[in-house]
Amino acid sequence: MKKNSAEECLFIRDNFKNVKKALSALNINKVDGILADIGASSKQFGDLDRGFSFNSGALDMRMDKRNGLTAKTSIWARQFMGFMA
């Protein structure tokens, strides 16, 4: 690191598969490093409201709660659509 260099840290909340697209959109063609959260945590498995455990709780299973579709909603919709066929 140069003594007078400007250090910058940028946080992007997106799917890791979009990293190239996100960097390109920001006109970034080189990075020194990437810190990525690419998996579930024990906290998510331990939270009954997340629906990742075998304990009672709503069937959620979303890695990102910004996604409105839960596992419960998805399964119900597929079952309902099957009855309509």
ChimeraX commands (.cxc) that place a marker at each C-alpha (Angstrom):
marker #1 position 0.00,0.00,0.00 radius 0.5
marker #1 position 1.37,3.39,-0.95 radius 0.5
marker #1 position 1.66,5.91,1.84 radius 0.5
marker #1 position -0.64,8.51,0.25 radius 0.5
marker #1 position -2.96,6.19,-1.63 radius 0.5
marker #1 position -6.70,6.47,-1.18 radius 0.5
marker #1 position -8.12,3.23,0.20 radius 0.5
marker #1 position -11.70,2.40,-0.64 radius 0.5
marker #1 position -14.02,-0.32,0.53 radius 0.5
marker #1 position -17.26,-0.85,-1.36 radius 0.5
marker #1 position -20.12,-3.03,-0.16 radius 0.5
marker #1 position -22.49,-4.52,-2.73 radius 0.5
marker #1 position -25.48,-6.57,-1.59 radius 0.5
marker #1 position -26.14,-8.92,-4.47 radius 0.5
marker #1 position -25.81,-12.54,-5.50 radius 0.5
marker #1 position -22.13,-13.51,-5.88 radius 0.5
marker #1 position -22.87,-14.78,-9.40 radius 0.5
marker #1 position -23.37,-11.12,-10.40 radius 0.5
marker #1 position -19.94,-9.92,-9.22 radius 0.5
marker #1 position -18.56,-9.27,-12.73 radius 0.5
marker #1 position -21.70,-7.41,-13.77 radius 0.5
marker #1 position -21.71,-5.30,-10.58 radius 0.5
marker #1 position -18.04,-4.35,-10.94 radius 0.5
marker #1 position -18.48,-3.56,-14.62 radius 0.5
marker #1 position -21.47,-1.30,-13.87 radius 0.5
marker #1 position -19.24,0.63,-11.45 radius 0.5
marker #1 position -16.43,0.81,-14.04 radius 0.5
marker #1 position -14.14,-1.25,-11.80 radius 0.5
marker #1 position -11.76,-3.48,-13.73 radius 0.5
marker #1 position -9.38,-4.51,-10.93 radius 0.5
marker #1 position -9.81,-5.33,-7.25 radius 0.5
marker #1 position -7.27,-6.15,-4.56 radius 0.5
marker #1 position -9.62,-8.51,-2.78 radius 0.5
marker #1 position -13.20,-9.64,-2.32 radius 0.5
marker #1 position -14.92,-10.57,0.92 radius 0.5
marker #1 position -18.03,-12.61,0.17 radius 0.5
marker #1 position -20.71,-14.24,2.28 radius 0.5
marker #1 position -21.53,-17.26,0.14 radius 0.5
marker #1 position -23.36,-19.58,2.48 radius 0.5
marker #1 position -25.74,-20.12,5.34 radius 0.5
marker #1 position -24.65,-19.46,8.89 radius 0.5
marker #1 position -25.31,-21.46,12.03 radius 0.5
marker #1 position -27.38,-18.47,13.20 radius 0.5
marker #1 position -29.73,-18.95,10.23 radius 0.5
marker #1 position -30.08,-22.67,10.97 radius 0.5
marker #1 position -30.70,-21.96,14.65 radius 0.5
marker #1 position -33.44,-19.37,14.03 radius 0.5
marker #1 position -36.76,-21.27,13.99 radius 0.5
marker #1 position -38.44,-18.46,12.03 radius 0.5
marker #1 position -36.08,-19.00,9.08 radius 0.5
marker #1 position -37.46,-22.47,8.35 radius 0.5
marker #1 position -34.08,-24.17,7.86 radius 0.5
marker #1 position -34.39,-26.53,10.84 radius 0.5
marker #1 position -36.41,-29.62,11.67 radius 0.5
marker #1 position -38.09,-27.79,14.56 radius 0.5
marker #1 position -41.51,-26.19,14.38 radius 0.5
marker #1 position -41.70,-22.85,12.61 radius 0.5
marker #1 position -42.88,-21.35,9.35 radius 0.5
marker #1 position -41.35,-22.86,6.21 radius 0.5
marker #1 position -39.34,-19.87,5.02 radius 0.5
marker #1 position -35.95,-21.07,3.69 radius 0.5
marker #1 position -35.02,-17.73,2.08 radius 0.5
marker #1 position -31.31,-16.92,2.22 radius 0.5
marker #1 position -32.22,-13.28,1.54 radius 0.5
marker #1 position -35.36,-12.05,3.30 radius 0.5
marker #1 position -35.76,-9.33,0.63 radius 0.5
marker #1 position -37.08,-12.09,-1.65 radius 0.5
marker #1 position -40.82,-12.16,-0.97 radius 0.5
marker #1 position -41.42,-15.79,-1.99 radius 0.5
marker #1 position -41.03,-18.23,0.90 radius 0.5
marker #1 position -40.77,-22.01,0.62 radius 0.5
marker #1 position -44.24,-22.27,2.18 radius 0.5
marker #1 position -45.70,-19.96,-0.48 radius 0.5
marker #1 position -43.90,-21.79,-3.28 radius 0.5
marker #1 position -45.01,-25.27,-2.18 radius 0.5
marker #1 position -48.60,-24.13,-1.64 radius 0.5
marker #1 position -48.69,-22.51,-5.09 radius 0.5
marker #1 position -47.37,-25.67,-6.79 radius 0.5
marker #1 position -49.90,-27.87,-4.98 radius 0.5
marker #1 position -52.72,-25.49,-5.91 radius 0.5
marker #1 position -51.63,-25.39,-9.55 radius 0.5
marker #1 position -51.50,-29.20,-9.60 radius 0.5
marker #1 position -55.15,-29.39,-8.53 radius 0.5
marker #1 position -56.12,-26.99,-11.30 radius 0.5
marker #1 position -54.62,-29.16,-14.05 radius 0.5
marker link #1:1,2 radius 0.2
marker link #1:2,3 radius 0.2
marker link #1:3,4 radius 0.2
marker link #1:4,5 radius 0.2
marker link #1:5,6 radius 0.2
marker link #1:6,7 radius 0.2
marker link #1:7,8 radius 0.2
marker link #1:8,9 radius 0.2
marker link #1:9,10 radius 0.2
marker link #1:10,11 radius 0.2
marker link #1:11,12 radius 0.2
marker link #1:12,13 radius 0.2
marker link #1:13,14 radius 0.2
marker link #1:14,15 radius 0.2
marker link #1:15,16 radius 0.2
marker link #1:16,17 radius 0.2
marker link #1:17,18 radius 0.2
marker link #1:18,19 radius 0.2
marker link #1:19,20 radius 0.2
marker link #1:20,21 radius 0.2
marker link #1:21,22 radius 0.2
marker link #1:22,23 radius 0.2
marker link #1:23,24 radius 0.2
marker link #1:24,25 radius 0.2
marker link #1:25,26 radius 0.2
marker link #1:26,27 radius 0.2
marker link #1:27,28 radius 0.2
marker link #1:28,29 radius 0.2
marker link #1:29,30 radius 0.2
marker link #1:30,31 radius 0.2
marker link #1:31,32 radius 0.2
marker link #1:32,33 radius 0.2
marker link #1:33,34 radius 0.2
marker link #1:34,35 radius 0.2
marker link #1:35,36 radius 0.2
marker link #1:36,37 radius 0.2
marker link #1:37,38 radius 0.2
marker link #1:38,39 radius 0.2
marker link #1:39,40 radius 0.2
marker link #1:40,41 radius 0.2
marker link #1:41,42 radius 0.2
marker link #1:42,43 radius 0.2
marker link #1:43,44 radius 0.2
marker link #1:44,45 radius 0.2
marker link #1:45,46 radius 0.2
marker link #1:46,47 radius 0.2
marker link #1:47,48 radius 0.2
marker link #1:48,49 radius 0.2
marker link #1:49,50 radius 0.2
marker link #1:50,51 radius 0.2
marker link #1:51,52 radius 0.2
marker link #1:52,53 radius 0.2
marker link #1:53,54 radius 0.2
marker link #1:54,55 radius 0.2
marker link #1:55,56 radius 0.2
marker link #1:56,57 radius 0.2
marker link #1:57,58 radius 0.2
marker link #1:58,59 radius 0.2
marker link #1:59,60 radius 0.2
marker link #1:60,61 radius 0.2
marker link #1:61,62 radius 0.2
marker link #1:62,63 radius 0.2
marker link #1:63,64 radius 0.2
marker link #1:64,65 radius 0.2
marker link #1:65,66 radius 0.2
marker link #1:66,67 radius 0.2
marker link #1:67,68 radius 0.2
marker link #1:68,69 radius 0.2
marker link #1:69,70 radius 0.2
marker link #1:70,71 radius 0.2
marker link #1:71,72 radius 0.2
marker link #1:72,73 radius 0.2
marker link #1:73,74 radius 0.2
marker link #1:74,75 radius 0.2
marker link #1:75,76 radius 0.2
marker link #1:76,77 radius 0.2
marker link #1:77,78 radius 0.2
marker link #1:78,79 radius 0.2
marker link #1:79,80 radius 0.2
marker link #1:80,81 radius 0.2
marker link #1:81,82 radius 0.2
marker link #1:82,83 radius 0.2
marker link #1:83,84 radius 0.2
marker link #1:84,85 radius 0.2
view
